[in-house]
Amino acid sequence: MNDKLIIYQIFTRLFTNTNESCVPNGTILQNGCGKLNDFTPHVLQSIAELGVTHVWYTGVIEHATATDYSAYGILPDNPHVVKGKAGSPYAIKDYYDISPDLAEDVPNRMAEFEALVKRTHDCGLKVIIDFVPNHVARQYHSDAAPAGVEDFGKQDNTEMFFSPSNNFYYITRQKFQPSIDLGKGKDEYVEFPAKASGNDCFNAFPNQYDWYETVKLNYGVDYGDGSRHFSPIPDTWLKMLNILRFWAQKGVDGFRCDMVHMVPVEFWEWAIASVKSKYPEVKFIAELYDVNIYRDYIFRGGFDYLYDKVNLYDTLRGVQCHNVSAAQITGCWQTVDGISNHMLNFLENHDEQRFASKEYAGDASLVIPSLVVSATFSTGPVMIYAGQELGEKAEDAEGFSGRDGRTTIFDYWSVPALRKWYNKGKCDYANLSMAEINLRETYKRILTMSRKEPAISDGNFFDLMYVNYHNPSLDPHRVYAYLRKHEEELIVVIVNFGDMPQECKINIPQHAFDFLKLVPGDYMAVELLTGRRQKKHLSATEPFATVVGGNNAVLWKIKFSKEKADGKKKRKTLAGK
């Protein structure tokens, strides 16, 4: 049986920060910072009760920051090439170390991380961390690498834009001159020759919207003429494989791999197979934004799961916000037909705007249709972002991040909804409104159901829309219907993105009965969101009748008796004779 992954993304420095008086652009002393040790067994069990199987601890690897840790032997970063006071977790400064921000005892930060991995495992959860392969911080330096491991760029020939043996790309004989302030005098950041920036900016003049705080890594692709140089194995490949093995050895169960399409698929094909030869259970999740290369990165690259951002996420957001018809959801499964079990669905993550923000839905209570589709559309994983289940609106202007509907990844801050639920480690409902409590319970019900119901976690999918587009009882602009089936269990899923209730009479075609081996008849069905029971008629000649509330969903579960199923088989056999 498929074990459907339910991933809970935590932005680690924010999750347990209880400061109610953060100031924009505040330092770590002013605004505080969550710690690894804050994730007690009680906190982790409270997360697990949502139905979660995996925790993605975002931002745990040491990255560039404006906070000075030189007293601990960590070279300080020039703040002019750091975004925000806390810095981006995707500007990795030392692949072999843990962010000192997250440690109560900085010299023992790795031991604190190792203890967190053990606590997480002890609570029945698995650990995912980021792997950032495409770029590093401009002042990358490892003070924690194992003996014999050299820093990136140490042996580079800086007189060449590209060399197969270089780790970076160089804009030769040109000083780094972005359109941002690099300081003056002894505080000035100086880089000569300039290195290409992480977003494939192959010049010395990135602007404020470029990834100017990062340096692009060289995997053997010459972006000057497009040639590819993968034999002998490039040095960058070898360095990155060592890093993956280092963290797998620490007990990490999976890697969320950043911007994988900016790294050649040949690297992934080689590296993932190499890691899995020793750690076969480790999962690889790809952040990928091009449906045209989905299959290549699965079947050739070896990824277990891919972000389905530009397909299902964008469609659901369009239905919610931009008057896109719910019927367009059909195109989402068609796009990934044959690979849907590899798709990771979500409504929020650290890059996207919060569902409850005014920039998205503006109201957390409208989430049920989108959440049900995201969680039950396929057997692949579903992910939520910490605070989503509480209706976090991301209304703060935190500093480097303005008021944009996102929770900052650059600043020291505290998340209001999480702070209330965390309640100084109690993880209870004492400070929550009834709406927040009900929302979290709704997430708990839907996430747990999507994992525990075999028809969802391991079943077949059948889209009902093609026989219902002209159904007068169903508005295909706002209503979407499909079936999930496993062995003797069927779930009829109908979601309503509209504000008004819909009295639906859903046509289920004979093809669905044949394909899914459905048994017509009358059944006592249970609605999985509410627990109510109702007699339902299942037939290819008469519609399936139900009411779906506004901004709501129904999931009617029917269990066929073995006697009925066997009787149907016997009748078919006799008819054949």
C-alpha positions in Angstrom: 0.0 0.0 0.0 1.2 3.5 -0.9 2.2 5.6 2.1 0.9 9.1 1.1 3.3 11.8 2.4 1.8 14.6 4.3 4.6 17.3 4.6 4.6 20.1 7.1 7.0 22.9 6.1 8.4 24.8 9.0 10.4 28.0 8.5 12.6 27.0 11.5 13.8 30.4 12.8 10.2 31.8 12.9 8.2 28.8 14.1 8.8 29.1 17.8 9.7 32.7 18.1 7.3 34.2 20.7 8.3 37.9 20.5 5.1 39.9 20.2 6.9 43.2 19.6 9.2 42.6 16.6 10.5 45.8 14.9 11.0 46.0 11.1 14.6 45.3 10.1 15.2 44.2 13.7 18.3 42.3 14.8 18.2 38.9 16.4 18.6 40.6 19.8 15.6 42.9 19.1 13.3 40.4 17.5 14.5 37.0 18.7 14.8 33.7 16.9 13.3 30.2 17.2 15.7 27.4 18.2 16.1 23.8 17.3 15.7 22.8 21.0 12.2 24.4 21.0 11.0 21.4 19.1 10.2 19.3 22.1 8.4 15.9 21.8 5.2 17.7 22.8 5.6 20.2 19.9 6.4 17.5 17.4 3.5 15.3 18.6 1.2 18.3 18.2 2.3 18.7 14.6 2.0 15.0 14.0 -1.6 15.0 15.1 -2.5 16.9 11.9 -1.8 13.7 10.0 1.7 14.8 9.1 4.3 12.2 8.1 7.3 14.4 7.3 8.6 17.7 8.6 10.5 20.0 6.3 12.8 22.1 8.4 13.5 25.0 6.1 16.7 27.1 6.6 18.7 24.9 9.0 21.9 24.8 7.0 24.3 27.7 7.7 23.6 30.6 5.4 24.8 34.2 5.0 23.5 36.6 7.7 24.1 40.1 9.0 24.5 38.7 12.5 28.1 38.5 13.6 29.3 35.1 14.9 33.0 35.7 14.6 33.3 35.1 18.4 32.6 31.4 17.5 35.2 31.2 14.7 32.6 31.9 12.0 33.7 34.4 9.4 31.3 37.3 9.3 29.4 38.2 6.1 29.4 41.6 4.5 25.9 42.9 5.2 25.8 44.6 1.8 25.5 41.2 0.1 23.0 39.8 2.6 19.2 40.2 2.1 17.7 41.3 5.4 19.2 41.1 8.8 18.7 37.3 9.0 19.6 36.6 5.4 18.2 34.2 2.8 18.3 30.5 3.7 19.1 29.9 0.1 22.4 31.8 0.2 24.3 28.8 1.7 27.5 29.8 3.5 28.6 26.4 4.7 27.0 23.2 3.4 28.4 21.2 6.3 27.1 23.3 9.1 24.0 24.3 10.9 22.8 27.9 11.2 24.1 29.4 14.5 20.9 31.4 14.7 19.1 28.2 15.6 21.3 27.0 18.4 21.0 27.7 22.1 24.7 26.7 22.4 26.4 27.8 19.2 29.5 25.6 19.5 27.2 22.6 19.8 24.8 23.5 17.0 25.4 20.3 15.0 24.7 18.2 18.1 21.5 20.1 18.6 20.4 19.4 15.1 21.3 15.7 15.5 19.2 15.6 18.6 16.3 17.2 16.7 16.5 14.5 14.1 16.3 11.9 16.8 13.3 13.6 18.5 11.5 13.9 15.2 12.0 10.2 14.5 11.0 9.2 18.0 7.7 11.0 17.3 7.1 8.9 14.2 7.9 11.7 11.8 10.6 11.9 9.1 13.0 14.8 8.4 13.4 16.8 5.2 15.9 19.6 4.8 16.9 21.8 1.9 19.5 21.0 -0.6 20.5 24.1 -2.6 22.6 22.9 -5.6 22.5 25.9 -8.0 24.2 28.7 -6.0 26.0 29.6 -2.8 26.4 32.8 -0.8 28.9 35.2 -2.2 31.3 34.7 0.7 31.0 30.9 0.9 33.4 29.4 3.4 33.2 26.1 5.2 34.7 25.9 8.7 33.0 22.6 9.4 33.8 20.5 6.3 35.3 17.1 6.9 39.0 16.8 6.5 40.2 16.9 2.9 37.1 18.7 1.6 38.1 21.9 -0.2 35.9 25.0 -0.5 34.2 25.8 -3.7 36.4 27.9 -6.0 39.7 27.2 -4.2 41.3 25.7 -7.3 39.4 27.8 -9.9 41.1 29.6 -12.8 39.6 33.0 -12.4 40.9 34.1 -15.8 38.3 32.0 -17.6 34.6 32.6 -17.9 34.1 28.9 -18.0 36.3 25.9 -17.4 35.0 22.3 -16.8 37.1 22.1 -13.6 36.0 25.5 -12.2 33.2 25.7 -9.5 32.1 29.2 -10.5 31.6 31.3 -13.6 33.8 34.5 -13.8 33.2 37.8 -15.6 36.9 38.2 -16.2 38.8 41.4 -15.6 35.6 43.0 -14.3 34.7 44.1 -10.7 31.4 43.1 -9.2 29.2 46.2 -9.6 25.5 45.5 -8.9 22.9 48.3 -8.7 22.9 48.1 -4.9 25.1 49.8 -2.3 28.2 47.8 -1.6 29.5 50.2 1.1 32.5 52.4 1.3 36.1 52.1 2.7 36.8 49.1 4.9 33.1 48.1 4.9 32.9 47.9 1.1 32.2 44.5 -0.4 34.8 43.9 -3.1 34.7 41.0 -5.6 37.2 40.9 -8.5 36.8 39.3 -10.9 33.0 39.2 -10.5 31.2 35.9 -10.4 27.9 35.1 -12.1 24.9 35.5 -9.9 22.6 32.6 -8.9 19.7 33.4 -11.2 21.8 32.8 -14.3 22.9 36.5 -14.4 26.1 36.1 -16.3 27.3 39.7 -15.9 28.8 41.8 -13.2 25.8 44.2 -12.9 22.8 42.4 -11.3 20.0 44.6 -10.0 18.1 44.6 -6.8 15.7 42.0 -8.1 18.4 39.5 -9.1 19.9 37.0 -6.8 22.9 39.2 -6.2 23.6 37.7 -2.8 24.4 34.3 -4.4 27.0 32.9 -6.9 26.0 30.4 -9.6 27.7 27.0 -9.5 29.3 25.4 -12.5 28.1 21.9 -13.3 30.0 21.6 -16.6 27.6 23.7 -18.8 29.3 26.5 -20.8 26.7 29.1 -21.0 28.8 31.0 -23.5 28.3 28.4 -26.3 25.9 25.9 -24.7 28.4 23.0 -24.7 28.2 20.4 -22.0 31.3 18.9 -20.3 30.4 16.0 -18.0 33.3 13.7 -18.6 35.4 13.5 -16.5 33.0 14.0 -13.7 33.0 17.8 -12.9 34.5 18.8 -9.5 31.2 20.5 -8.5 29.4 17.1 -9.0 31.8 15.4 -6.6 31.5 18.1 -4.0 27.7 18.1 -4.1 27.5 14.3 -3.8 29.7 14.4 -0.7 27.3 17.0 0.8 24.2 14.8 0.1 25.9 11.8 1.7 27.0 13.9 4.7 23.4 14.8 5.5 22.0 11.4 4.7 24.4 9.9 7.2 23.0 12.3 9.8 19.6 10.5 9.4 17.9 13.0 7.1 15.1 11.2 5.3 14.7 13.5 2.4 15.9 16.6 0.5 13.8 19.4 -1.0 16.0 20.3 -3.8 16.0 24.0 -4.8 15.5 25.1 -8.4 16.5 21.8 -9.9 15.9 22.8 -13.5 18.8 25.2 -13.2 21.1 22.2 -12.7 21.6 19.7 -15.6 19.4 16.5 -15.3 22.6 14.5 -15.9 23.9 15.5 -12.5 20.7 14.4 -10.8 20.7 11.1 -12.7 24.2 10.4 -11.3 23.9 11.9 -7.8 20.4 10.6 -6.8 21.4 7.0 -7.9 24.6 7.3 -6.0 22.9 8.4 -2.8 20.2 5.8 -3.1 22.7 3.0 -3.6 23.5 3.5 0.1 20.4 5.2 1.4 17.6 3.7 -0.7 14.8 5.2 1.5 15.9 8.8 1.1 13.4 10.9 -0.8 14.2 13.6 -3.3 11.7 16.4 -4.0 12.3 18.8 -6.9 11.3 22.5 -7.0 10.6 22.6 -10.7 8.6 25.1 -12.8 8.4 23.6 -16.3 5.9 20.9 -17.0 7.7 20.1 -20.3 10.6 18.6 -18.3 8.6 16.9 -15.5 9.0 13.4 -16.9 12.7 13.9 -17.7 13.5 14.8 -14.0 11.4 11.8 -12.8 12.3 9.0 -15.1 15.9 10.1 -15.9 16.8 12.4 -13.0 15.4 10.0 -10.5 13.3 12.4 -8.4 10.6 10.9 -6.2 8.3 13.9 -6.3 8.0 17.3 -8.1 6.4 20.5 -7.1 3.2 20.8 -9.2 3.2 24.6 -9.0 2.7 25.7 -12.6 -0.1 23.1 -13.1 -2.4 22.4 -10.2 -1.4 25.2 -7.8 -1.7 27.9 -10.5 -5.1 26.4 -11.7 -6.6 26.3 -8.2 -5.4 29.8 -7.5 -7.0 30.9 -10.8 -10.3 29.3 -9.9 -10.2 30.9 -6.4 -9.1 34.4 -7.5 -9.4 35.1 -11.2 -12.7 33.7 -12.4 -11.1 30.6 -14.0 -13.6 27.8 -14.4 -13.3 24.8 -12.1 -13.6 22.7 -15.3 -10.0 23.7 -16.0 -8.9 21.4 -13.2 -9.5 18.5 -15.7 -6.4 19.7 -17.6 -4.3 19.4 -14.5 -4.6 15.6 -14.3 -4.3 15.3 -18.1 -1.0 17.2 -18.0 0.5 14.7 -15.5 -1.3 11.6 -16.5 1.0 8.7 -15.8 3.1 10.6 -13.3 0.5 12.0 -10.9 1.8 9.9 -8.1 5.0 11.9 -8.3 3.3 15.3 -8.0 3.6 17.2 -4.7 0.5 19.5 -4.3 0.3 22.5 -2.1 -1.6 25.8 -1.6 1.2 27.6 0.3 5.0 27.5 0.8 7.6 30.0 1.7 7.7 31.4 -1.8 4.0 31.8 -2.3 1.4 34.2 -0.8 -0.6 32.9 2.1 -4.1 31.6 1.2 -5.7 33.8 3.7 -3.8 37.0 2.6 -5.7 39.7 0.9 -3.4 39.1 -2.1 -4.9 35.5 -2.4 -8.3 34.4 -1.1 -8.5 37.0 1.7 -10.4 34.5 3.9 -9.0 31.3 5.4 -12.5 29.7 5.6 -12.7 29.5 1.8 -10.0 26.9 1.6 -12.0 23.7 1.7 -12.5 23.2 -2.0 -8.9 23.9 -2.9 -7.5 21.9 0.0 -9.7 18.9 -0.8 -8.5 18.9 -4.4 -4.9 19.4 -3.4 -5.0 16.6 -0.9 -7.2 14.0 -2.7 -6.5 14.6 -6.4 -3.7 12.0 -6.5 -1.7 9.5 -4.4 1.2 11.9 -4.4 2.2 14.0 -1.4 0.4 17.1 -0.1 2.2 19.9 1.7 1.1 22.7 4.0 3.1 25.6 5.3 3.2 26.1 9.1 0.5 28.6 10.0 -1.6 27.8 7.0 -3.8 25.5 9.1 -4.4 28.5 11.4 -5.3 31.0 8.7 -2.1 33.1 8.9 -2.6 36.2 6.8 1.0 37.5 6.5 -0.1 41.1 7.1 3.2 42.3 8.5 5.9 44.4 6.8 8.9 42.7 8.4 11.8 44.7 7.0 13.5 43.4 3.9 10.2 41.8 3.1 7.5 44.3 2.7 3.7 43.7 3.2 3.3 41.3 0.3 1.1 38.5 1.6 4.1 36.3 2.2 5.8 35.3 5.5 9.4 36.7 5.4 12.4 34.4 4.8 14.9 37.3 5.2 14.0 38.8 8.5 14.0 37.9 12.2 10.3 37.8 13.0 7.4 36.1 14.7 4.4 34.7 13.0 1.2 35.8 14.7 -1.0 32.8 14.1 1.8 30.3 15.1 2.7 32.4 18.1 -0.9 32.1 19.4 -1.1 28.3 18.8 2.5 27.6 20.1 1.6 29.4 23.3 5.2 29.1 24.7 5.4 25.4 24.0 1.9 24.4 25.1 0.6 24.0 21.6 -3.0 24.3 22.6 -6.2 26.2 21.6 -6.2 28.6 24.6 -5.4 31.7 22.6 -7.2 30.8 19.4 -10.5 32.0 18.1 -13.3 29.5 17.4 -12.7 30.1 13.7 -9.0 29.3 14.0 -9.8 26.1 16.1 -12.4 25.0 13.5 -9.9 25.7 10.6 -7.2 23.6 12.2 -9.6 20.8 12.9 -10.7 20.9 9.3 -7.1 20.6 8.1 -6.6 17.8 10.5 -9.6 15.9 9.2 -8.7 16.4 5.5 -5.0 15.6 5.8 -5.6 12.6 8.0 -8.3 11.3 5.7 -6.2 11.7 2.6 -3.5 9.5 4.2 -5.8 7.0 5.9 -8.4 6.4 3.2 -7.0 3.8 0.7 -9.1 5.1 -2.1 -7.2 8.4 -1.8 -3.7 7.3 -0.7 -3.6 4.3 -3.1 -6.6 4.4 -5.4 -7.6 5.1 -9.0 -8.9 8.5 -10.2 -11.8 9.1 -12.5 -12.8 12.6 -13.7 -16.6 13.0 -13.9 -16.7 16.3 -15.7 -16.9 15.2 -19.3 -20.4 13.8 -18.7 -21.5 16.7 -16.6 -20.5 19.9 -18.5 -24.0 20.4 -19.7 -25.7 19.0 -16.6 -28.3 21.6 -15.6 -27.9 20.7 -11.9 -24.1 21.4 -11.9 -22.3 24.6 -12.7 -18.9 23.5 -14.2 -17.6 27.0 -13.6 -17.7 26.5 -9.8 -18.2 22.8 -9.2 -15.7 20.0 -9.9 -16.4 16.2 -9.4 -14.4 13.1 -9.5 -14.1 9.5 -8.1 -11.4 7.8 -6.1 -11.6 4.0 -5.9 -9.6 1.2 -4.2 -10.7 -2.4 -4.0 -14.2 -2.4 -2.5 -14.2 1.3 -1.5 -15.4 4.3 -3.5 -15.2 8.0 -2.7 -17.3 10.5 -4.6 -15.6 13.9 -4.4 -17.5 17.1 -5.2 -16.1 20.5 -4.5 -18.0 23.8 -4.8 -15.9 27.0 -5.2 -19.1 29.1 -5.4 -20.6 31.0 -2.5 -24.1 29.4 -2.8 -25.0 25.8 -2.1 -25.4 23.5 -5.1 -28.0 20.7 -5.3 -26.1 18.4 -7.6 -27.3 15.4 -9.6 -24.0 14.0 -10.8 -23.9 11.7 -13.8 -21.6 8.7 -13.4 -21.0 7.0 -16.8 -21.0 3.3 -17.5 -17.3 3.7 -18.4 -16.6 4.6 -14.8 -18.5 1.4 -13.7 -16.4 -0.7 -16.1 -13.1 1.0 -15.5 -13.3 1.1 -11.7 -15.4 -2.1 -11.3 -18.2 -0.3 -9.5 -21.2 -2.2 -8.3 -24.5 -0.4 -8.8 -27.1 -0.4 -6.1 -28.3 1.3 -2.9 -25.7 2.0 -0.2 -25.5 3.6 3.2 -22.7 6.1 2.5 -20.7 8.2 5.0 -19.7 11.8 4.3 -16.0 12.0 5.4 -15.9 15.7 6.3 -18.9 15.6 8.6 -19.4 12.0 9.5 -23.1 12.1 8.5 -24.6 8.9 7.0 -27.1 8.9 4.1 -28.6 6.3 1.7 -27.1 6.8 -1.8 -28.0 5.3 -5.1 -25.2 4.3 -7.4 -26.1 3.8 -11.0 -25.0 4.6 -14.6 -28.6 5.5 -15.5 -29.7 7.6 -12.6 -27.6 10.5 -11.2 -25.9 10.6 -7.8 -27.7 13.2 -5.8 -26.1 15.4 -3.1 -26.0 19.0 -1.8 -22.7 20.8 -1.6 -22.5 23.9 0.6 -20.9 27.1 -0.7 -17.1 27.1 -0.5 -17.3 23.5 0.6 -17.0 19.9 -0.4 -18.5 16.5 0.1 -16.7 13.2 0.0 -19.2 10.4 0.0 -17.6 7.0 0.9 -19.3 3.9 -0.3 -18.1 0.4 0.7 -19.2 -2.4 -1.5 -20.0 -5.6 0.3 -17.9 -8.6 -1.0 -21.2 -10.5 -1.6 -22.4 -7.8 -4.0 -19.2 -7.7 -5.8 -19.0 -11.5 -6.1 -22.7 -11.5 -7.2 -21.9 -9.0 -10.0 -19.0 -11.2 -11.2 -21.2 -14.3 -11.1 -23.9 -12.6 -13.2 -21.3 -11.5 -15.8 -20.0 -15.0 -16.0 -23.5 -16.5 -16.5 -24.2 -13.9 -19.1 -21.1 -14.8 -20.9 -22.1 -18.4 -21.0 
